[in-house]
């Protein structure tokens, strides 16, 4: 080729290949940069959750009794066999299920009712929201102390005073097994209903008005509009509230521990509290770890079922 001949311009395929290679390099750099930003968070997450969880599972395979350390050693799945034959475990699991189901249903029902009520308010919505959200920002331990000291105290508590004024007499709210369970359910429902209320209120505010207008034109009544329009459209929000509240209720601890300590007897002893008592009161660390792992498995299974329901059409 002579010097006078022009140099051929790069082909379109070559330019496209060069551009694609440059974009791939930039994408790899962005992924590395994102990984560098996330690395501290993943390290902290692993140190505070993954490692303790693995250590918990490892501990559950040992007999670790601080009262009788000479009998400590590896026992494999013996703690889990003992757990399945433990009537107290099944009792605490039953209390946990009762506590979870009743509180979640009550929170969703009351939250939805309050959301529907507030949506129809012409004035005072902001003040109502502010007042309603206050229980959520309180610590469960503080809520437990307030209810134990000021609400449920026999003869002097607010609830007992109202009971006496209504002619029902004074009640042993925390001394009777049934009333104690009802009391902790009411306390948990009172504190966390505002969460369901705020989520469902936001979902209600985002629903399209034209659907309701069309239903009114078709002479659909309030109950028909609620059952056939509002509930189906709110289903994703309701299921998400149920999932979040179920996971919290299964692992509840502070309020029950503050109000009843699991008593009287084991009437309000949920599985989380039983694992705590077994580990730090009876000093059976290995068996307490097995109880905690069992609670983790129950929580994962229930959460998986709820997520499957959420994904179902």
C-alpha positions in Angstrom: 0.0 0.0 0.0 1.4 3.4 -1.0 1.6 6.3 1.3 -0.9 8.2 -0.9 -3.7 5.6 -0.2 -6.2 6.8 2.5 -6.4 4.8 5.8 -9.7 2.9 6.0 -12.1 4.1 8.7 -13.0 1.7 11.5 -16.0 -0.4 10.7 -19.3 0.0 12.6 -18.9 -3.5 14.1 -15.4 -2.5 15.5 -16.8 0.7 17.0 -19.7 -1.2 18.6 -17.4 -3.8 20.0 -15.1 -1.1 21.5 -18.1 0.7 23.0 -19.4 -2.5 24.5 -16.0 -3.3 26.0 -15.9 0.2 27.5 -19.3 -0.2 29.0 -18.4 -3.6 30.5 -15.3 -2.1 32.1 -17.4 0.8 33.5 -20.0 -1.7 34.8 -17.3 -3.8 36.5 -15.9 -0.7 38.2 -19.4 0.4 39.4 -20.0 -3.1 40.8 -16.6 -3.0 42.6 -17.4 0.4 43.9 -20.8 -0.7 45.1 -19.3 -3.8 46.8 -16.7 -1.6 48.6 -19.5 0.6 49.9 -21.5 -2.4 51.1 -18.6 -4.3 52.5 -18.6 -2.6 55.9 -22.4 -3.1 56.3 -22.0 -6.8 55.4 -19.1 -7.2 57.8 -21.2 -5.6 60.6 -24.2 -7.7 59.7 -22.2 -10.9 59.8 -20.6 -10.0 63.1 -23.8 -9.1 64.8 -26.3 -11.6 63.2 -24.7 -14.4 61.2 -21.9 -15.3 63.6 -24.1 -15.2 66.7 -26.7 -17.3 64.9 -24.1 -20.0 63.9 -22.7 -19.9 67.4 -26.3 -20.4 68.8 -26.8 -23.5 66.6 -23.4 -24.8 67.6 -24.2 -24.3 71.3 -27.5 -26.1 70.9 -25.6 -29.3 70.2 -23.8 -29.2 73.5 -24.9 -29.8 77.1 -23.9 -26.6 78.8 -25.3 -26.4 82.3 -23.6 -23.8 84.5 -25.1 -25.5 87.6 -23.4 -28.9 86.7 -20.4 -28.0 84.5 -18.9 -31.5 85.1 -21.6 -33.0 82.8 -21.0 -30.6 79.9 -20.1 -32.0 76.5 -21.2 -32.6 72.9 -24.7 -34.3 72.7 -25.6 -33.8 69.1 -29.4 -33.6 68.7 -30.2 -34.8 72.2 -31.3 -31.3 73.2 -33.8 -31.3 70.4 -35.1 -34.8 71.4 -35.5 -33.5 74.9 -37.3 -30.4 73.5 -39.9 -32.5 71.6 -40.7 -34.5 74.8 -40.9 -31.4 77.0 -44.5 -30.5 77.9 -43.4 -27.0 78.9 -42.0 -26.4 75.4 -45.4 -27.3 73.8 -47.2 -25.2 76.4 -45.0 -22.1 75.6 -45.4 -22.8 71.9 -49.2 -22.9 72.3 -49.1 -19.6 74.3 -46.9 -18.0 71.6 -49.4 -19.1 68.8 -52.4 -17.8 70.8 -50.6 -14.6 71.6 -49.5 -14.1 67.9 -52.8 -15.0 66.2 -55.0 -12.9 68.5 -52.8 -9.8 68.5 -52.2 -9.8 64.7 -55.9 -10.3 64.0 -56.9 -7.6 66.5 -54.2 -5.1 65.1 -55.3 -5.6 61.5 -59.0 -5.3 62.3 -58.7 -2.3 64.5 -56.1 -0.6 62.3 -58.3 -1.0 59.2 -61.4 0.3 61.2 -59.4 3.3 62.4 -58.1 4.0 58.9 -61.6 3.9 57.4 -62.8 6.2 60.1 -60.0 8.7 59.7 -60.3 8.7 55.9 -63.9 10.1 56.3 -62.8 12.8 58.8 -63.0 16.3 57.4 -60.9 17.9 60.1 -58.4 16.7 62.7 -56.7 14.0 60.7 -53.3 15.3 61.5 -53.9 15.5 65.2 -55.4 12.0 65.2 -52.4 10.6 63.4 -50.0 12.2 65.9 -51.9 10.9 68.9 -52.3 7.4 67.4 -48.6 7.0 66.6 -47.4 7.8 70.2 -47.7 4.2 71.6 -45.4 2.9 68.8 -42.5 5.2 69.7 -42.5 4.0 73.3 -40.2 1.2 74.4 -42.1 -2.1 75.1 -40.5 -2.2 78.6 -41.8 1.3 79.3 -45.3 0.3 78.0 -45.2 -2.8 80.3 -44.3 -0.7 83.3 -47.0 1.9 82.6 -49.7 -0.8 82.2 -48.6 -2.7 85.2 -48.3 0.3 87.5 -51.1 2.6 86.4 -53.6 0.6 84.4 -53.8 -2.9 85.9 -53.1 -2.4 89.6 -56.0 -3.8 91.6 -58.3 -1.1 93.0 -56.0 1.8 92.0 -55.4 1.1 88.3 -57.4 2.9 85.7 -58.8 -0.4 84.2 -59.8 -1.7 87.6 -61.4 1.6 88.6 -63.5 1.5 85.4 -64.4 -2.1 86.2 -65.5 -1.2 89.7 -67.4 1.8 88.4 -69.3 -0.4 85.9 -70.3 -2.7 88.8 -68.1 -5.6 87.8 -65.9 -5.3 90.8 -62.1 -5.5 91.2 -60.3 -8.0 89.0 -57.0 -9.7 89.6 -55.8 -8.8 86.1 -52.3 -10.2 86.4 -52.8 -12.9 89.1 -55.4 -14.9 87.2 -53.9 -17.0 84.4 -56.6 -16.3 81.8 -56.8 -12.6 82.7 -53.0 -12.3 82.6 -52.9 -13.7 79.1 -55.8 -11.4 78.0 -53.9 -8.4 79.6 -50.7 -9.0 77.7 -52.6 -9.5 74.4 -54.4 -6.2 75.0 -51.1 -4.4 75.8 -49.4 -5.6 72.7 -52.5 -4.8 70.6 -52.7 -1.3 72.1 -49.0 -0.5 71.3 -48.8 -1.9 67.8 -52.3 -1.2 66.3 -51.1 2.3 65.3 -48.5 0.7 63.0 -51.2 -1.2 61.1 -53.4 1.9 61.1 -50.7 4.1 59.5 -49.8 1.6 56.8 -53.5 0.9 55.9 -54.3 4.6 56.0 -51.6 5.4 53.5 -52.8 2.5 51.3 -56.4 3.8 51.5 -55.3 7.3 50.5 -53.6 5.9 47.3 -56.7 4.0 46.0 -58.2 5.4 42.8 -61.5 7.4 43.3 -62.8 6.6 39.8 -63.5 3.0 40.8 -65.7 4.1 43.7 -67.5 6.6 41.5 -68.3 3.8 39.0 -69.5 1.6 41.9 -71.8 4.4 43.2 -73.2 4.8 39.7 -73.9 1.1 39.6 -75.7 1.6 42.9 -73.3 -0.5 45.0 -73.8 0.0 48.7 -71.1 0.8 51.3 -70.7 -2.9 52.3 -70.4 -4.0 48.7 -67.8 -1.3 47.9 -65.8 -2.3 51.0 -66.0 -6.1 50.3 -65.5 -6.0 46.6 -63.3 -3.0 46.0 -61.5 -1.8 49.2 -60.4 -5.2 50.6 -59.1 -6.7 47.3 -57.1 -3.5 46.7 -55.7 -3.4 50.2 -54.8 -7.1 50.2 -51.0 -6.5 49.5 -50.8 -4.0 52.3 -52.8 -6.2 54.7 -50.6 -9.2 54.0 -47.4 -7.2 54.5 -48.8 -5.9 57.9 -49.6 -9.4 58.9 -46.1 -10.6 58.0 -44.3 -7.9 59.9 -46.6 -8.0 63.0 -46.4 -11.8 63.1 -42.6 -11.9 63.1 -42.6 -9.2 65.9 -45.2 -11.0 68.0 -43.5 -14.3 67.8 -40.3 -12.8 69.2 -42.0 -10.5 71.8 -40.3 -10.3 75.1 -39.9 -7.0 76.9 -43.5 -6.1 77.6 -44.5 -9.6 78.8 -41.4 -9.9 80.9 -42.0 -6.5 82.5 -45.8 -7.0 83.1 -46.0 -10.7 84.2 -42.6 -12.2 83.9 -44.3 -15.2 82.2 -46.6 -15.8 85.1 -48.7 -16.5 86.9 -46.9 -19.9 86.6 -46.4 -20.4 82.9 -49.7 -18.7 81.8 -48.0 -16.0 79.7 -44.7 -17.8 79.1 -44.2 -17.5 75.4 -41.4 -19.6 73.7 -39.0 -16.6 73.7 -39.4 -16.1 77.4 -39.1 -19.8 78.1 -35.7 -19.9 76.2 -34.6 -16.9 78.3 -35.6 -18.5 81.6 -34.0 -21.8 80.7 -30.7 -20.1 79.7 -30.3 -17.3 82.3 -32.4 -18.4 85.3 -32.0 -22.2 85.2 -28.5 -21.8 83.7 -29.0 -24.5 81.0 -27.3 -22.7 78.1 -27.4 -25.7 75.7 -31.0 -26.5 76.1 -31.9 -22.8 76.1 -30.1 -22.5 72.8 -32.1 -25.4 71.3 -35.3 -23.6 72.4 -34.1 -20.4 70.6 -33.3 -22.4 67.5 -36.8 -23.9 67.6 -38.3 -20.5 67.8 -36.2 -19.4 64.9 -37.4 -22.4 62.8 -41.1 -21.7 63.7 -40.7 -18.0 62.8 -39.0 -18.9 59.4 -41.7 -21.4 58.5 -44.6 -19.1 59.4 -43.0 -16.2 57.5 -42.4 -18.4 54.5 -46.1 -19.4 54.4 -47.1 -15.8 54.7 -44.8 -14.7 51.9 -46.3 -17.5 49.7 -49.7 -16.2 50.4 -48.6 -12.7 49.5 -47.3 -13.8 46.2 -50.4 -15.8 45.3 -52.8 -14.2 42.9 
